[in-house]
Amino acid sequence: MYVVLEEIEGETARLVPDSSKEPLYVPVGELPEDYELGDVFLVEKKQDRAAIYLKRDIKEKERRLEVNRCKRKRLLNKSLNKKPDKH
């Protein structure tokens, strides 16, 4: 399961999954040292099932950013090409 680092509040990180599940809350200490908001992580369960391992996926983050740039560009072009209403 992929999650995105959305917010840091105090010593707690909120990670939002791609699915409609509730966010994950983990101690900031479980994040890699050089984390930043918007990072994408693959969540892997450890053997005891209660603990998780977060593996940063830089390529997935870049892919998502590119998809969003393309969507934004299409929306901007659509609004620029929109014909004005005649009243």
N, C-alpha and C positions, 0 to 999 in steps of 0.2 A: 504494500500500500504506500502511495506517495502522500506526503504532507508538505505544506508550505509554512515556513516560519513567518507568522503574521505579526506577532507582538511580543515584546519583553516587558513584563511588569514586575518590578522588584527583582526577585530571584527566580521568577517563573516565566517560562516560554510557552506561548500558545502556538500550537501547530494545527493548521486546518487541513483535514484530509480532502482528497478529490471527491470522495463519496459524500453522501448526505449525513454521514455520521457526525457526532459531536466532536468538537476540537479535542486535541490531546494537550495536556498540561504537563510539562516536564521541568525539572530543575535546570536552570541555565548551565550548571556544571556538566550536564550530560551532552551539551552541544559542543561541536568542535571549537577550538580557541578562536578562530578567525571567522566566525559566523557573521551573517548580516541578514537583515530583514529581507524577505523574498526568496531566501535559499530554499531549494527543494531537497527533501530527504526521502530516502527509501527507508521505511520502518521494517525492521526485521525483529521478530520475537526471539528472545533467548530461550534456552531449553527449559527454564523453569516457568515459562509463560507469563510471569508477572512482570518481568523486566523486558525492556526493548532496547534495540540498538539502532541508532540513527546514522545512516550512511549518506553523506552529501552527494548529490548527483548534479554536477555542474553542467553536463551536456543536456540534461532534461530541463534545467533552468533556462539555458540559452535557447532551447527549442521553444519553450513556452513564451519567452520574451519575443522571439521572432514571430510566432503565431499571433501574439497580441499586437505587434507592430503592423502586421499585414491587415488584421481586422480594423485597426484604427485608421490606416491609410484608406481602406475601402470605404469606411464610414465617412471620412472627410471628403473623399472624392464624390461620394453620393450626395452629400449635402451641398457641395460646391456646384454640382451639375443640376441640382433641383431647380425647376422652373418656378419663377415667382407666381403667386396666385394672382389672378385677374379679378378685380372686384367690380 
